[in-house]
Amino acid sequence: MNVDHLGWSGAAVLALLACLRAATPVLYAALGGLLSELGGKINVALEGLMLVAAFSGVIATIFAPSGLAPALLPWWGAGAALLAALLLAALLALLHLACRADLIVAGIALNLLAAGLTVFLLAELAGDKGSTARFATPALPALRIGGLDRWPLLDLLLNGEAGRGHHVLILGAPLLALCLWLFLAHTRPGAWLRAAGENPDAAHAAGIPVRRMQYLALLGSGALAGLGGVYLSMGYLTLFQADMSAGRGFLALAAVFVGRRSLRGVCGAALLFGAAGVLATRLGAFEVAPQLLTMVPPVITIAVLALPGWRRRAH
């Protein structure tokens, strides 16, 4: 699609799409972090969950059963990735809720485990400590909306510059955010989960299964972070690289607090961090040192976290 004739509006839509692509993995993990936080359990292991899911999805497609239809191959990988993320989240839940381990320490330990284990298994299974670039990895499909030729700007927004549509996980992110809002605001389990997070003793006295809600919060958080990892290795790229999550899990955790534990705020913070990543990429065209580019998202994160304190001090 030729977007030159769309002028500034077309450029703005392209910039928005770039931010959405960069923000999608952070948004999925941030939704997971929000779910666990509202359940009263902060999930520090989002980084490791994304990394394990990204790795497992690619490896599952490489070693998939030979009789599996090619069209099902990416879904097979996505299923394996979610299963791996759920298993790691279950381990975190068991360490904290059953074995009484400190949640922060356990989360950090799982992040370190994921970073080391994925590199080890990458070398053992793929014969390369850096990436799976020598293997063909399928991507999850893109969805295209037809009949928009008469509205080029809308066509650009909904189908992208190439007109092939957007990755299914990009389209799924806002839908999943809506589903999470409906779950938390309009279902009994969602109300129970929020009650268990706000005051566990009062919730227990009211007959709410607090421990079950805490398990649900951590397992749901793992599944959502796993979707972010799937997008990284089967959407944003079509391979796995060592340390592929590159701090996005920590950005997602920051988004929960920047967004003040609200769904709207978390989504806005994730988009902000996506825009910071796009800015870092654009600055690369101006011969800026790579070390400075990698600092852009965390510097913006620190500034946004510190902003409320600066405002209070100014007043």
N, C-alpha and C positions, 0 to 999 in steps of 0.2 A: 504494500500500500504506500502510495506517495503522499506524504504528510506535509510537504512543503507549502501547499496551497492553503493549509489550515492555519498557518501563521502562529501567533503566540498561543492560541488556544490548543493547537496541536502539540506544541512544545510543552505546554503545561500538563497535558494528558500523558505524554511520554515520560515526563519527570515523575508524575504520580505513579505510573506503572512500574518504573524502576524502583521507587520507594517501596511499593507493595511487594515486589519480588524479593527485595532485600529484607523486608520486615517479616515476611511469612514465617520463616523458622523461629524467629524471636517471638512472634505472636503466639504460635502454638505452645512454645515452652512457657511463655508468660501466662497464658490461660491455665496451664497446668500448675504453675506456681501460685496463681490466685486461688485455684480450687483447694490446694493443700493449705494455704494460708487461712482461708475462710474456715477450714476445718480445724484450725488451731495448730497445724503442724507445718512449719516452714521447710520447704524441700530445697536444700542446698545442692542436691545431686542432679539438678536439671542438666548441667553440662555433661556429666557422665551418661545420663540417660539418652541425650541426643546423640552422643558419640557411639554408644553401643547400638542404637537403632540404625544409624547411618551405616555402620559396619555390617551389621547382621543382614540388612536388606540386600546389599550388594553381594555378600558372600552366598546368601541363599539363592540368588539368581545364577551365580557361577556354578554352584553344585546342585542345581535343581534336577529333579528326576527327568530322565531323557524323554519320556513320553508326554511331558507337559506341553500343552499347546502354547505357541509363542505369545499369543494374546494374553494368556494367563500368567506369564512369567513375571511381569512387574508386580502383579497383585500377590503372587506367591512371595516375592521378596518383601513387599510391604507387610504382609501378614507375619512373616518371620521377624521383621524388625519390631513390630508392635509386641510380639510375644517376648522378645528379648528385653525390651524396655519394661514390660510388665513384670518379668522375672526379677530384674534389678530393683524395681520399685518395691516388689514384694520382699526382697531381701532387706531393703532399707526399713520397711514397715516392721518386719520381724525383729530386726536388731533393736529398733527403738521401742516398739510396743510390747514385744514378748520378752526380749532380753534386757530391757531397760537401759540400752546404750544411749548416750547423749546424741540427740538428733543431728546437731551441727557437725560433731566429730564424725559420726557415721556417714553423713553426706559427703564430707570432704574425703573420707577414706574411699568411698565408692567412686568419686571423681578420679582419684589417683589410680584406683584399680582399673577403671575403664580406659584411661589414657595408656597405661602400660599393657593391659591385656589385648587391646585392639592392635597395637603395634606388633606384639608377639605373635598373635594369631595371623596377622597380615603377612608376616614373614614366613610363617609355617604353611599357611594355606595358599597364599598367592605368590610366594617366592620373592617378595619385594617389601622392604620396610617402609617405602614411601607412599605407594598408591597401588590401585588395581587398574592402572591405565592400559595395561596390555590385554585386559579382558573387556569384552563388550558387555556393557551394563544397560539393560532396557530402562526407559523412563516411564513413569506413570503417564497416562494419556492426557492430552489437552482437550478441552471442550470448546466447541465453536458454536456461536449463536448466529443462525442464518437470517436472511431477509433484512439486513441493515444497510444495504448498499446506498439507499437514499439518504441516510444520515451518517455521513462519513466520520463525524466526531464521535458519535455514539458507537459506531462500528470499531473505531480505533480504541475506545475505552474498553469495550466488551470482548474484542477479538484480538487486540494487540496490533503492533505495527505490521507484522507479516500476515495478519489475517487468518492465522491458524487457530486462534483461540488461546485461552490461558490454561496453564497446568491445573489439574483437578484439585490439587491441594491449595493453590492460590484462591480458587473459587470457594473451596471448602472452609477456609479460615473464617471469613465473616459469618458463614452459616453456622459454624461450630460455636462461634462467640454468641450468636443468637440463641442457639440451643442451650448453651451453658446458662445464659440469663434466664431462660424459661425454666430450666431445672432448678436454679437457685431461688427464683422469685415465686414460682407458681406450682411447685410440687412439694409433697410432704417430705420425701427424703432430702430435698434441697433445704427446706426449713430446718430439718433435724441436723443436717450437717453444719449449717450456720450457727444453730444453737449450741452444738457441741464445741464449736470453735470459740464462741463468745464466753460461755460459762459452762464448763464441763460438769461441775458439781450440780448446778441447778438443772441442767439437761438430764443428768442421770436420775435426779430426784423426780423429774417429770415422766420418767419411764422411757426416755430416748436411749437407744443402744449406742452409747458414746464411743466405745471401742470399735464397733462396727463402722461407724461414721468416719472415724480416724483412718481405718484401713481403706475405706472407700476413697477418702480424700487423697491419700498417698498413691494408691493404685491408679486412680483417675489422672492424677498429676503425671505419673509415669507414662500413661498411654498418650496424653497430649504432648508431652515432651518428645515421645517417640515419633509422633507424626512430624514434628519439626526436623528430627533427624532423617526421616524418610525423604522429606523434601530436599534436604541438602544433597543426598547422594543419588536420588532418583528423580530429580527435578531441576534444582538449581545447577547441579552438575550431574553427570552420569558416571560417576566413579567414586571410590572412597579414597581419601587421603588421610595420612596420619594427622591427628589433632584437627580434624575437619571442622569440628564445632567452633573452634577458634574464639572461645569466650562468649559465644552467643547465649549459652545457658546462664552465665553470670549477668549478662545484659537483661535477660528475661527476668531474673530474680530482682534486679534493680527496677525493672519496669513495674513490678508489683507494688513497690514502695513509692516510686515516682508517681504512679497512678493512684496512690492513696487507697489501695485495696478495693477499688471500684472497677467494674468491668469497662466502663467508658474510659476511665483514666488509664487503665492498663493497655487498652487498644491504642490510645493516643500516644502513650510512651513508646510502645513497640514501633509505631510508625515513625516517631521521632528518631529512634535508634536506627531504623532502616534508612531514613534520610541521611543520617550521619555516615552510614556505610557507603551510600551512593556518593556523598560529598568526598569521602576519602578516595573513592575510585576516580572521580572526575579530577581531583587534584593531582593524581598520578600522571596526567597528561602534561603537567607543567614542570616536570622534572623535580618534583618534591621528593626528598629522601624517603624511602619506603618505611623507615623506622618512625618517621613523623606521621605518615599516613595511618599506620596501625594504632597510633595514639588518638586519632580523631574521635572514634566512638566512645572510648572510656573517658576522655576529657569532657565530652559533652555530657556523659552520664554523671560525672562528678559535679559538673556545674549545675545540672538540673537538680540533683539531690541537695546541693548546698543552697539553692535559691530560696527555699522557704525560710531557712535560718537567716539569710541576709535580709529578707523582707521584715522578719520579726525584729531584728536588731535595728533596722532603719526606722521602725515605728516605735 
